[in-house]
Amino acid sequence: MRFSVDRLDHLVITVRDVEISASWYQRVLGMEREAFGEKLRTALRFGGQKINLRPAASDQVDWSSSRNAEIGTMDLCFIVAVGPDDIVTHLQECGVTIEDGPAPKVGALGPITSVYCRDPDGNLIEVSTYSR
């Protein structure tokens, strides 16, 4: 039987400190925090997707993971419904350093404008908007 992937469901990010990372994603990107599973793992929900936060000290919980899971090795692009100037203003108000942008890029559905920053673990975070 052949199949094709429909969409991305969730990502797992290895983090140094679950609390610090969860708070950053809630405060800066407006994600909703959720505890799940028998051992109360932490996830961040947005739209129809989620990010699971895997503690670097993975022996604390039972995780299936990449063989080379490292802190700060993820590049993520999030689409928002506001313009690039609003993205910049919000990041600045949150005290987040902007690494690049606004800059024209190409997203999954065409041209986007992106602003780049980093989360507390050094993961590259691209906050983008599609042209209207």
C-alpha positions in Angstrom: 0.0 0.0 0.0 1.3 3.4 -0.9 0.6 6.6 1.1 1.6 10.2 1.2 2.1 12.5 4.2 -0.8 14.9 4.9 0.7 17.3 7.4 3.1 17.7 10.3 1.5 16.7 13.6 4.1 17.5 16.2 7.8 18.1 16.7 10.0 17.2 19.7 12.6 19.7 20.8 15.4 18.7 23.3 15.7 21.5 25.8 18.0 22.3 28.7 15.1 23.4 31.0 11.5 22.6 30.2 10.1 25.4 32.4 12.2 28.1 30.8 11.5 26.9 27.3 7.8 26.4 27.9 7.5 29.9 29.3 9.4 31.5 26.4 7.2 29.8 23.8 4.1 30.9 25.7 5.2 34.5 26.2 6.9 35.1 22.9 4.9 33.0 20.4 1.5 32.7 22.3 1.5 28.9 22.4 -0.7 27.0 24.9 1.1 24.8 27.5 -0.3 21.3 28.1 0.8 18.4 30.3 0.2 15.0 28.9 1.0 11.3 29.4 1.4 9.2 32.5 4.7 10.9 33.4 3.3 14.4 32.7 5.4 15.5 29.7 5.1 19.1 28.5 3.8 20.1 25.2 3.0 23.5 23.5 0.0 23.7 21.3 -0.6 26.0 18.4 -3.2 25.6 15.6 -3.5 21.9 14.9 0.1 21.1 15.9 2.2 20.8 19.0 5.8 20.8 20.1 6.8 18.3 22.8 9.6 19.5 25.1 12.1 16.7 25.8 14.4 17.4 28.7 18.1 17.0 27.9 18.4 14.8 30.9 16.2 12.3 29.1 16.8 9.6 31.7 14.2 11.5 33.8 11.4 10.3 31.5 10.9 7.5 29.0 11.5 9.0 25.6 12.0 7.6 22.1 14.3 10.1 20.4 16.8 10.8 17.8 20.2 9.1 18.3 21.8 12.5 18.2 19.3 14.7 20.0 21.2 17.8 21.1 20.1 21.1 22.7 19.8 23.9 20.1 19.8 21.8 16.9 16.3 22.7 15.6 15.4 25.3 13.0 11.7 26.1 13.1 9.5 28.4 11.0 6.1 29.6 12.4 3.5 31.4 10.3 1.6 34.2 11.9 -1.3 36.4 10.8 0.3 39.8 11.3 2.7 41.8 9.2 6.5 41.9 9.5 6.5 45.2 11.4 4.2 43.8 14.0 6.4 40.7 14.4 9.5 43.0 15.0 7.6 45.1 17.4 6.3 42.1 19.4 9.7 40.5 19.6 11.3 43.7 20.7 8.6 44.2 23.4 9.4 40.6 24.6 13.1 41.5 24.9 14.0 39.0 22.1 17.0 39.8 20.0 16.3 39.8 16.2 19.0 38.0 14.3 17.8 38.9 10.8 14.9 40.3 8.9 12.4 41.1 8.0 13.6 39.4 4.8 11.9 37.8 1.8 12.0 34.0 1.8 10.0 31.1 0.3 7.7 29.1 2.4 5.8 25.9 1.7 3.0 27.8 0.0 5.0 30.6 -1.7 6.7 33.9 -0.8 6.9 34.8 2.9 8.6 37.6 4.9 10.6 36.3 7.8 12.1 37.6 11.0 14.7 35.4 12.8 15.4 35.0 16.5 16.5 32.3 18.9 14.8 30.5 21.7 16.4 30.0 25.1 18.3 26.9 23.9 19.7 28.6 20.8 17.2 27.0 18.3 16.7 29.2 15.2 13.1 30.5 15.2 11.8 32.0 12.0 8.5 33.9 12.4 7.0 34.5 9.1 3.9 35.9 7.3 2.6 35.2 3.8 2.2 38.1 1.5 -1.4 39.4 1.4 
